[in-house]
Amino acid sequence: MEVPNLLLNGFHQCPFQLLLSPMRRTANQYQIPSQKKDKWKEASFDDNPFQHSRFRNISFLPNRLLLLLALLFQILRKKTGKVANQNEKLKISSLCNNPFLHFRFQLRSHLTNPPVLLLLLVVFAFQLKPAFSLPLNQSHETVIAQSDYRVLLAFKHALVDPRGVLKSWNDSGLVHACSGGWGGIKCVKRRVVAIQLPSKGLSGQISNKIGRLNALQKLSLHDNFIKGQIPLSLGILPNLRAVFLFNNRLSGSIPPSIGNCPLLRSLDLSRNSLSGVIPDGFANSTRLYRFNLSYNSLTGPIPTSLSHSSLLVYLDLQHNNLSGSIPSSLGRWGMLEEISLNNNNISGSIPEEIGMLNRLRTLDLSNNNISGAFSIGLCNLSSLVQLNLENNHLKSQIPEAVEGMRNLSVLVLKRNQLEGQIPSTLGNISGLSRLDISENNLTGRIPNSLSGLHRLESFNASYNHLSGSVPILLSKNFNSSSFEGNLQLCGYSVLVPCPSSPPPPSSQNIQIQKTRHRKMRTRDIILIAAALFLLLCSVLLCLLRKRISSSRKDSSKSIASMGRGGKGGPVIGTEVESGGETGGKLVHFDGPLVFTADDLLCATAEIMGKSNYGTIYKATLEDGNQVAVKRLKEKIAKNGREFEEEAYALGKIRHPNLLALRAYYLGPKGEKLLVFDYLPRGSLASFLHGN
């Protein structure tokens, strides 16, 4: 009993030195293999005792260990008695250094004592560090929950990662996922609250298991190549606040369940291939702030359930196939600042309730089928900066109350059916920088008040029915394309000047003119008489010269006919021949070809062109020669005598840039033909225009 008593007394004095040796021996025997470590990692939350709440307090182990040791020490001391011998104290001191060398006993025999064995086992169990416990410098708050860890692995496996962005998502996720080791993951209290992986080149699909991340608040996967449908499980996330999936390749319809997220504030699914209608389930999303479904293929009407989202600020549904009318409940969205419904099939009129949106800054309804009048409610939007109603079917006049949009910077009313005059009150909107009222039915003058818009950088009033002169400042600041298409408008270009009216003469000028008229009356009469005399003399000289020239022609004709013995064959010069069997009259001028009237009338003809005066033919004679023949219309051509006189005058004209007239023919029934040389390279029009 000496050895056990001494051992217990030594344990009372130096317990940890005493147990150091057996602890070192047993630690090597209880090493946990790596396979069992991995198995423990994959175990559930409840199967891992070291993740339980009672082990989170680091001070639990030392406190409970000291209490247990103190209790055991009291029990052992009562059984073994007190040690008072000094020799025994010396032995105990040596025992503290190496107790199993100084005492002659075997470890197996003495450690079988029940109290000693119990003490050693308890101390050893609490001192042994589990292989799967956390590092000393690792806080339990940064360890991801086991359920979220498995969802993230499934989320990764559903995606295709060509750039290797998700390489950090490995088996160390339990420790590193929430501590910044996994890119794009944010955690709060060991739960995943945000997945942010924009512009990472990811493809594949979004796993439906994402609905198990109950604490998820933000999902940002925009500007990737993700395909497939939007997971239905997004609608069961109670804490979801923002979804950014724009600029991907998502297809299918928008899940109605997504509107069941009560905390949803931002939803951006734009620039995808989504189809179907906009679900009515967004009535439950009363905190919706931004709603963007633009650049998709959505159909159906604009849901009136969006009126429950009283906090909505941005509504963007442009470039879809939406139909129906603009809901009158639009006026309830008092926080709206931007509405973009352009490039749809929206019909009906603009509701008057739109004038209740006091914070609205941008309204774009262009490229729709909106009809009716220019809504007076629009004039109440004092905060409006941009208004675009282009390419609709709006009628009536632009109201004078348009000046109520005093902060307006851009006003586009192009391609509508607006009538009446341009209101002069537009000049009161001092901040206007762009005004486009082209392609309407506006009439009247352009008001001079528009010249006072000093910030105006773009102005277009083309293709209306405007009249009068353009204000000088507008004609200087903008080119003619801003005013063209108005036939009665002038003064906007040098080519379209306005007719100038002389100023009314003053009384002094009238008196001077009367005095000059009295003084110069005699001289004026003499000058007028002299001018008339010179004019008469010139007329007489012209008649005399014409008579002399005609007599010379008659003499030359008689000489020529005598030289031919009176035959009626073709002649060169201004000779007349009979038309043979036709009985017409053919007159030749100088030229290389000589043909008869029968040859001309029997030639094969091909139409080359038509004009207001007649038809032009390409005539091929029997000998193969080709001429161009112009047949004049009977209603337009003059009588035979006048025709011959004008044809004779044309036949004498010779110029290198003019096509010479070679002959003309006057038929017995009034047919009138002009014969020219044929030019095989085409007409001037075909040369210029390439036809």
C-alpha positions in Angstrom: 0.0 0.0 0.0 3.0 2.3 0.2 3.3 2.8 -3.4 -0.4 3.6 -4.1 -0.6 5.9 -1.1 2.6 7.6 -2.2 1.3 7.9 -5.7 -1.9 9.5 -4.6 -0.1 11.9 -2.3 2.1 12.9 -5.1 -0.9 13.3 -7.4 -2.3 15.7 -4.8 0.8 17.8 -4.9 1.7 17.7 -8.7 -1.1 16.1 -10.6 -0.1 17.2 -14.2 3.5 16.2 -13.9 2.4 12.8 -12.7 0.0 12.2 -15.6 2.3 13.6 -18.3 4.0 10.3 -19.1 0.8 8.1 -19.5 -0.8 10.8 -21.4 2.0 10.9 -23.9 1.9 7.1 -24.3 -1.9 7.0 -24.8 -2.0 10.0 -27.2 -0.1 8.1 -29.9 -2.5 5.2 -29.5 -5.6 7.3 -29.9 -4.6 9.2 -33.1 -7.6 9.5 -35.4 -7.1 8.5 -39.0 -7.8 10.9 -41.9 -10.7 8.9 -43.2 -12.5 9.2 -39.9 -11.8 12.9 -39.9 -13.5 13.3 -43.3 -16.4 11.2 -42.1 -16.9 13.5 -39.2 -16.8 16.5 -41.4 -19.6 15.2 -43.5 -21.7 14.3 -40.4 -24.8 16.3 -39.6 -24.9 19.2 -37.2 -26.3 17.1 -34.4 -23.7 14.3 -34.9 -20.8 16.6 -34.1 -20.7 17.0 -30.4 -18.0 19.6 -30.5 -20.3 22.0 -32.4 -22.9 21.8 -29.7 -23.7 24.9 -27.8 -22.3 23.7 -24.4 -18.8 23.3 -26.0 -18.7 26.8 -27.5 -17.6 28.3 -24.2 -13.8 27.8 -24.1 -13.6 28.1 -20.3 -16.0 25.2 -19.8 -13.3 22.5 -19.9 -10.8 24.0 -17.3 -13.5 24.9 -14.8 -15.3 21.5 -14.9 -11.9 19.7 -14.8 -10.7 21.5 -11.7 -14.0 20.9 -9.9 -13.9 17.1 -10.7 -10.2 16.9 -9.6 -10.9 18.6 -6.4 -13.7 16.2 -5.6 -11.6 13.2 -6.4 -8.7 14.5 -4.3 -10.9 14.7 -1.2 -12.2 11.2 -1.6 -8.6 9.8 -2.1 -7.2 11.7 0.8 -9.7 10.2 3.2 -8.9 6.6 2.1 -5.1 6.9 2.1 -4.5 9.2 5.1 -2.3 12.1 5.5 1.4 12.0 4.7 3.6 13.7 7.4 6.9 11.9 6.9 9.7 14.1 5.4 11.2 11.1 3.7 7.9 10.5 1.9 7.9 14.2 0.8 11.3 13.7 -0.7 10.1 10.6 -2.5 7.1 12.6 -3.7 9.4 15.3 -5.0 11.3 12.7 -7.0 8.0 11.2 -8.1 7.0 14.5 -9.6 10.0 14.3 -11.9 9.6 10.7 -13.0 7.3 8.7 -10.8 7.5 5.5 -12.8 11.3 5.2 -12.5 11.6 5.7 -8.7 9.0 3.3 -7.8 9.4 -0.4 -8.3 6.1 -1.4 -9.7 4.5 -2.1 -13.1 2.1 0.4 -14.6 -0.5 -2.3 -15.3 -0.6 -3.6 -11.7 -0.9 -0.2 -9.9 -3.1 1.5 -12.4 -5.7 -1.2 -11.9 -6.6 0.5 -8.6 -10.2 1.8 -9.2 -9.8 5.3 -7.8 -6.5 5.8 -9.6 -7.7 4.4 -12.8 -10.9 6.6 -12.7 -8.8 9.7 -12.0 -6.4 9.0 -14.9 -9.2 8.4 -17.4 -11.1 11.5 -16.5 -8.0 13.7 -16.8 -6.9 12.1 -20.0 -10.3 12.4 -21.7 -10.6 16.1 -21.0 -7.0 16.9 -21.8 -7.0 15.0 -25.1 -7.7 17.4 -28.1 -10.1 16.0 -30.7 -8.7 15.7 -34.2 -11.8 17.4 -35.7 -11.9 20.4 -33.3 -11.2 24.0 -34.5 -7.8 25.6 -34.6 -6.9 27.7 -31.6 -7.1 30.9 -33.6 -10.4 30.0 -35.3 -13.7 31.5 -33.9 -16.9 29.5 -34.0 -18.7 32.5 -35.5 -16.8 32.0 -38.8 -17.7 28.4 -39.3 -20.5 28.0 -41.9 -23.6 26.0 -41.0 -23.5 22.5 -42.3 -26.8 22.9 -44.3 -25.5 26.1 -46.1 -22.3 24.4 -46.9 -24.0 21.5 -48.7 -26.2 24.0 -50.7 -23.2 26.0 -51.8 -21.5 22.8 -53.1 -24.7 21.9 -55.0 -24.8 25.5 -56.4 -21.2 25.2 -57.6 -21.8 21.8 -59.3 -24.7 23.3 -61.3 -22.5 26.0 -62.8 -19.8 25.9 -65.4 -16.7 27.8 -64.4 -14.3 28.1 -67.3 -12.2 30.8 -65.6 -11.8 28.8 -62.4 -13.4 31.5 -60.2 -14.9 28.9 -57.9 -11.6 27.0 -57.2 -11.6 28.3 -53.7 -14.9 26.5 -53.0 -13.2 23.3 -51.9 -13.5 20.9 -48.9 -12.2 23.5 -46.5 -15.5 25.3 -46.7 -16.6 24.5 -43.2 -13.8 26.7 -41.9 -13.1 29.1 -44.7 -16.4 29.7 -46.5 -17.5 32.4 -44.1 -14.1 33.8 -43.3 -13.4 35.2 -46.8 -11.8 32.0 -48.2 -14.7 31.4 -50.7 -15.0 34.3 -53.2 -18.4 35.9 -53.5 -19.8 34.6 -50.2 -20.8 36.7 -47.3 -22.0 35.3 -43.9 -23.6 36.6 -40.8 -23.7 34.4 -37.7 -22.5 31.4 -39.7 -25.4 31.7 -42.3 -24.9 32.7 -45.9 -26.5 36.1 -46.6 -25.1 37.1 -50.0 -23.9 35.4 -53.2 -22.1 37.9 -55.4 -20.5 36.6 -58.6 -21.1 39.2 -61.3 -19.1 39.2 -64.6 -17.3 36.0 -63.9 -18.0 34.2 -67.2 -20.1 31.6 -65.5 -22.6 29.4 -67.4 -24.8 26.5 -66.6 -27.9 26.8 -64.4 -28.9 28.1 -61.0 -29.5 25.1 -58.7 -33.0 24.9 -57.3 -31.4 24.0 -53.9 -30.7 27.7 -53.4 -34.1 27.9 -51.7 -32.6 26.2 -48.7 -30.4 29.2 -47.9 -33.0 30.7 -45.5 -30.8 33.6 -44.5 -30.0 34.7 -48.1 -30.6 38.4 -48.7 -28.8 39.1 -52.0 -28.3 37.1 -55.2 -26.1 38.9 -57.8 -25.1 36.8 -60.9 -25.5 39.5 -63.6 -23.4 39.8 -66.7 -22.8 36.0 -67.1 -23.9 33.3 -69.5 -26.3 31.4 -67.2 -29.1 29.6 -69.0 -32.2 27.7 -67.9 -35.1 29.0 -65.8 -35.2 31.1 -62.7 -35.5 28.6 -59.7 -39.0 28.4 -58.2 -37.4 28.1 -54.8 -36.4 31.8 -54.8 -39.9 32.5 -53.7 -39.6 30.7 -50.4 -36.6 32.8 -49.2 -38.1 35.0 -46.4 -35.1 37.3 -46.1 -34.5 37.9 -49.9 -34.0 41.6 -50.6 -32.2 41.9 -54.0 -32.0 39.7 -57.1 -29.7 40.9 -59.9 -29.8 38.4 -62.8 -29.7 40.8 -65.7 -27.7 40.3 -68.9 -27.7 36.5 -68.9 -29.4 33.9 -71.1 -32.3 32.9 -68.8 -35.5 31.7 -70.5 -38.9 30.6 -69.5 -41.4 32.5 -67.4 -41.0 34.5 -64.2 -42.0 32.3 -61.3 -45.0 33.8 -59.5 -43.6 32.7 -56.2 -40.9 35.3 -56.4 -43.5 37.9 -55.5 -44.0 36.2 -52.1 -40.8 37.6 -50.7 -42.0 40.2 -48.3 -38.7 42.0 -48.0 -37.8 42.1 -51.8 -36.6 45.6 -52.8 -34.7 45.2 -56.1 -35.6 42.8 -58.9 -33.6 43.2 -62.1 -34.1 40.4 -64.7 -33.5 42.6 -67.8 -31.7 41.6 -71.0 -32.6 37.9 -70.9 -35.0 35.7 -73.0 -37.9 35.6 -70.5 -41.4 35.1 -71.9 -44.9 34.8 -70.6 -46.8 37.4 -68.6 -45.7 39.4 -65.5 -47.2 37.6 -62.5 -49.7 39.2 -60.2 -47.9 37.9 -57.2 -45.9 41.1 -56.7 -48.8 42.5 -54.7 -47.1 40.9 -51.7 -43.8 42.7 -52.4 -44.9 45.9 -50.7 -41.3 47.1 -50.3 -40.3 46.9 -53.9 -38.0 49.7 -54.9 -36.6 48.8 -58.3 -38.4 46.7 -60.9 -36.6 46.1 -64.2 -37.8 43.5 -66.7 -36.7 45.3 -69.9 -35.4 43.7 -73.0 -37.2 40.4 -72.8 -40.2 38.9 -74.6 -42.9 39.4 -72.0 -46.5 39.7 -73.1 -49.8 40.6 -71.5 -50.9 43.8 -69.7 -49.1 45.7 -67.0 -50.3 44.1 -63.7 -52.3 46.4 -61.6 -51.0 44.6 -58.5 -47.9 46.7 -58.7 -49.9 49.5 -57.3 -49.5 47.9 -53.9 -45.8 48.7 -54.1 -46.1 52.2 -52.8 -42.3 52.5 -52.5 -41.6 51.8 -56.1 -39.2 54.3 -57.6 -37.9 52.7 -60.9 -40.2 50.9 -63.3 -38.6 49.7 -66.5 -40.5 47.4 -68.9 -39.2 48.7 -72.2 -38.6 46.5 -75.3 -41.1 43.8 -74.6 -44.4 42.8 -76.2 -46.7 44.2 -73.5 -50.2 45.1 -74.5 -53.3 46.7 -73.0 -53.5 50.2 -71.6 -51.6 52.1 -68.9 -53.3 51.4 -65.6 -55.1 54.3 -64.0 -53.7 53.1 -60.7 -50.4 54.5 -61.8 -51.2 57.6 -59.8 -50.9 55.6 -56.5 -47.2 55.1 -57.1 -46.3 58.4 -55.6 -42.6 57.6 -55.2 -42.0 56.9 -58.9 -39.1 58.8 -60.5 -38.6 56.9 -63.7 -41.1 55.1 -66.0 -39.9 53.4 -69.2 -42.6 51.6 -71.2 -41.3 52.3 -74.7 -41.2 49.8 -77.6 -44.2 47.8 -76.6 -47.8 47.4 -78.0 -49.5 49.5 -75.3 -52.7 51.2 -76.5 -55.3 53.5 -75.1 -54.8 57.0 -73.8 -52.5 58.5 -71.2 -54.4 58.5 -67.9 -55.0 61.9 -66.2 -53.9 60.3 -62.9 -50.3 60.4 -64.1 -50.3 64.0 -63.1 -50.2 62.9 -59.5 -46.7 61.6 -59.7 -45.0 64.7 -58.3 -41.5 63.1 -58.2 -41.5 61.7 -61.7 -38.4 62.8 -63.6 -38.4 60.5 -66.7 -41.4 59.3 -68.7 -40.8 57.3 -71.9 -43.8 56.0 -73.8 -42.4 56.1 -77.3 -43.0 53.5 -80.0 -46.4 52.3 -78.8 -50.0 52.6 -80.1 -51.1 55.2 -77.6 -53.9 57.4 -78.9 -56.1 60.2 -77.7 -55.2 63.8 -76.8 -52.1 65.2 -75.2 -53.0 64.6 -71.5 -53.4 67.7 -69.4 -52.1 65.7 -66.5 -48.7 65.7 -68.0 -48.6 69.5 -67.6 -48.7 69.1 -63.8 -45.4 67.2 -63.7 -43.3 70.0 -62.4 -40.3 67.7 -61.7 -40.3 66.0 -65.1 -37.0 66.3 -66.9 -37.5 64.0 -69.9 -40.7 63.3 -71.8 -40.7 61.1 -74.9 -44.0 60.3 -76.7 -42.5 59.6 -80.2 -44.2 57.4 -82.7 -47.7 57.1 -81.3 -51.1 58.3 -82.4 -51.7 61.4 -80.3 -54.0 64.0 -81.7 -55.3 67.5 -80.8 -53.2 70.4 -79.9 -50.2 70.9 -77.7 -51.8 72.6 -74.7 -50.7 76.1 -73.6 -50.3 74.7 -70.1 -47.2 72.8 -71.3 -45.2 75.4 -69.5 -46.2 73.7 -66.2 -43.3 71.2 -66.9 -40.9 73.9 -65.9 -37.9 71.6 -65.3 -38.3 69.9 -68.7 -35.0 69.3 -70.6 -36.0 66.9 -73.4 -39.4 67.0 -75.1 -39.9 64.6 -78.1 -43.3 64.5 -79.8 -42.1 63.3 -83.1 -44.2 61.2 -85.5 -47.7 61.8 -84.1 -50.8 63.5 -85.4 -50.7 66.7 -83.4 -52.5 69.6 -84.9 -52.8 73.4 -84.3 -50.1 75.9 -83.7 -46.9 75.6 -81.7 -47.7 77.2 -78.2 -45.6 80.2 -77.5 -45.5 79.1 -73.8 -42.8 76.6 -74.8 -40.4 79.5 -74.7 -41.0 79.7 -71.0 -39.3 76.4 -70.3 -35.9 77.9 -70.0 -34.0 74.6 -69.4 -35.2 73.0 -72.6 -32.2 71.5 -74.5 -34.0 69.2 -77.0 -37.3 69.9 -78.8 -38.5 67.6 -81.5 -42.0 68.2 -83.0 -41.3 66.9 -86.5 -43.6 64.7 -88.6 -46.9 66.1 -87.3 -49.7 68.3 -88.7 -48.8 71.5 -86.9 -49.7 74.7 -88.7 -49.0 78.5 -88.3 -45.8 80.2 -87.6 -42.9 79.2 -85.4 -43.2 81.5 -82.3 -40.5 84.0 -81.7 -40.4 82.9 -78.0 -38.4 79.8 -79.0 -35.5 82.1 -79.8 -35.2 82.8 -76.0 -34.3 79.1 -75.3 -30.6 79.7 -74.8 -29.9 76.1 -73.8 -31.6 74.6 -76.8 -29.1 72.3 -78.6 -31.4 70.2 -80.8 -34.5 71.5 -82.6 -36.6 69.8 -85.3 -39.8 71.0 -86.7 -39.5 69.4 -90.1 -42.4 67.9 -92.1 -45.3 69.8 -90.8 -47.5 72.5 -92.3 -45.8 75.5 -90.8 -45.7 78.8 -92.7 -44.1 82.2 -92.4 -40.5 83.1 -91.7 -38.3 81.3 -89.3 -37.0 83.3 -86.3 -33.5 84.6 -87.1 -31.8 83.0 -84.1 -33.2 79.6 -84.9 -32.2 79.8 -88.5 -28.6 80.7 -87.4 -28.3 78.0 -84.8 -29.8 75.1 -86.7 -29.4 73.9 -90.3 -32.1 73.5 -93.0 -32.9 69.9 -92.0 -34.7 71.2 -88.9 -37.2 73.0 -91.1 -37.5 71.1 -94.4 -40.8 69.6 -95.4 -42.8 72.8 -94.7 -43.7 74.2 -98.1 -44.8 77.6 -96.8 -41.9 78.1 -94.4 -39.1 80.4 -95.5 -36.0 82.2 -94.3 -34.2 79.2 -92.9 -31.8 78.9 -95.8 -30.3 81.0 -98.6 -32.1 78.8 -101.1 -35.4 79.5 -99.5 -35.5 83.3 -99.0 -38.6 85.1 -97.8 -40.2 87.6 -100.3 -39.1 91.0 -99.3 -41.7 93.8 -99.3 -40.4 97.3 -99.9 -40.9 99.8 -97.1 -43.7 102.3 -97.5 -42.5 105.6 -99.0 -42.4 108.6 -96.7 -44.2 111.9 -97.5 -40.8 113.6 -98.2 -39.8 110.9 -100.8 -43.2 111.3 -102.5 -42.8 115.0 -102.8 -39.3 114.7 -104.3 -40.5 112.1 -106.8 -43.4 114.4 -107.9 -40.9 117.3 -108.4 -38.6 115.1 -110.4 -41.5 113.9 -112.5 -42.5 117.4 -113.4 -39.0 118.5 -114.3 -38.1 115.4 -116.4 -41.4 115.0 -118.2 -40.3 116.6 -121.6 -37.0 114.6 -121.6 -38.8 111.4 -120.9 -41.1 111.9 -123.9 -38.1 112.5 -126.2 -36.3 109.4 -125.1 -39.4 107.2 -125.4 -39.9 108.5 -129.0 -36.3 107.8 -130.0 -36.5 104.3 -128.6 -39.6 103.5 -130.5 -38.1 104.8 -133.7 -35.0 102.6 -133.3 -37.1 99.6 -132.6 -39.2 100.1 -135.8 -36.0 100.5 -137.9 -34.6 97.2 -136.5 -37.8 95.4 -137.4 -37.8 96.6 -140.9 -34.1 95.6 -141.4 -34.9 92.1 -140.1 -37.8 91.7 -142.5 -35.7 92.8 -145.4 -32.8 90.4 -144.7 -35.3 87.5 -144.3 -36.8 88.3 -147.7 -33.4 88.4 -149.4 -32.3 85.1 -147.9 -35.6 83.3 -149.0 -35.1 84.5 -152.6 -31.6 83.0 -152.6 -32.9 79.6 -151.4 -35.5 79.4 -154.1 -32.9 80.0 -156.8 -30.6 77.3 -155.4 -33.5 74.8 -155.3 -34.4 75.4 -159.0 -30.7 75.0 -160.0 -30.4 71.7 -158.1 -33.6 70.3 -159.6 -32.5 71.2 -163.0 -29.2 69.5 -162.5 -31.0 66.2 -161.7 -33.3 66.3 -164.6 -36.4 66.7 -162.5 -36.2 63.3 -160.7 -37.7 62.8 -157.3 -34.8 60.8 -155.7 -33.2 61.6 -152.4 -31.1 64.7 -152.1 -28.5 66.1 -149.8 -29.1 69.6 -148.6 -32.5 71.0 -148.0 -34.2 69.1 -150.7 -37.7 67.8 -150.8 -38.7 64.4 -152.1 -42.0 62.8 -152.4 -42.9 60.0 -150.0 -43.5 57.4 -152.7 -46.6 55.4 -152.2 -47.2 57.1 -148.8 -47.6 60.5 -150.3 -45.6 62.2 -147.5 -42.8 64.7 -147.5 -39.2 63.9 -146.5 -36.6 66.6 -146.2 -32.9 65.7 -145.9 -30.1 67.8 -144.4 -26.4 67.1 -144.7 -25.3 63.7 -143.5 -23.8 60.4 -144.5 -27.0 58.5 -144.9 -29.5 58.8 -147.8 -32.8 57.0 -147.6 -36.3 57.3 -148.9 -39.5 57.8 -147.1 -40.5 54.2 -147.8 -37.2 53.0 -146.4 -37.9 55.0 -143.2 -41.5 53.8 -142.8 -40.6 50.2 -143.5 -37.7 50.0 -141.1 -37.8 47.8 -138.0 -38.4 50.0 -135.0 -37.6 49.5 -131.3 -38.8 51.9 -128.6 -36.0 53.7 -126.8 -38.0 56.0 -124.6 -41.0 58.2 -124.2 -41.5 61.9 -123.2 -44.2 64.4 -123.0 -43.6 65.4 -126.6 -43.5 61.9 -128.2 -41.8 58.5 -128.5 -38.2 57.8 -129.6 -37.5 54.7 -131.8 -34.3 53.0 -132.9 -35.0 52.3 -136.6 -32.9 49.8 -138.5 -33.0 50.3 -142.3 -32.9 47.6 -144.9 -29.2 48.2 -145.6 -28.4 47.7 -141.9 -27.9 51.4 -141.0 -29.5 52.7 -137.8 -31.1 56.0 -137.1 -33.0 57.5 -134.2 -36.5 58.6 -135.0 -38.7 60.8 -132.8 -42.4 60.7 -133.5 -44.2 63.8 -132.2 -47.6 63.6 -130.6 -50.4 65.0 -132.7 -52.0 67.0 -129.9 -48.7 68.7 -128.9 -47.1 69.2 -132.3 -48.0 72.3 -134.3 -49.5 72.5 -137.7 -47.6 71.5 -140.8 -46.3 74.9 -141.8 -45.0 75.8 -138.3 -43.5 72.3 -138.0 -41.6 72.7 -141.2 -40.2 76.1 -140.3 -39.0 74.9 -136.8 -37.6 71.7 -138.3 -35.7 73.7 -140.9 -34.2 76.0 -138.3 -33.1 72.9 -136.2 -31.6 71.2 -139.2 -29.2 74.1 -139.8 -27.8 74.1 -136.2 -24.4 72.4 -136.0 -22.5 72.2 -132.7 -20.1 69.6 -131.4 -22.2 69.1 -128.2 -25.6 68.9 -129.9 -27.0 66.0 -131.8 -27.6 67.2 -135.5 -31.0 66.7 -137.1 -30.5 64.8 -140.4 -34.1 64.8 -141.8 -37.7 65.3 -141.0 -40.8 63.7 -142.4 -44.3 65.1 -142.7 -46.9 62.5 -143.5 -50.2 62.9 -145.4 -52.2 62.4 -142.2 -50.2 64.8 -140.2 -47.5 62.4 -138.9 -44.4 64.3 -137.9 -41.0 62.5 -137.6 -37.6 63.8 -136.7 -34.6 61.8 -137.8 -31.2 61.9 -135.9 -28.0 60.0 -135.9 -28.2 56.9 -133.6 -25.7 56.9 -130.7 -25.2 53.3 -129.6 -23.7 54.2 -126.2 -27.0 55.2 -124.7 -28.6 58.5 -123.6 -27.2 61.2 -121.3 -29.6 60.0 -118.5 -28.2 56.5 -118.6 -24.7 57.8 -118.6 -25.3 60.0 -115.6 -27.5 57.7 -113.5 -26.2 54.3 -114.7 -29.6 52.9 -115.8 
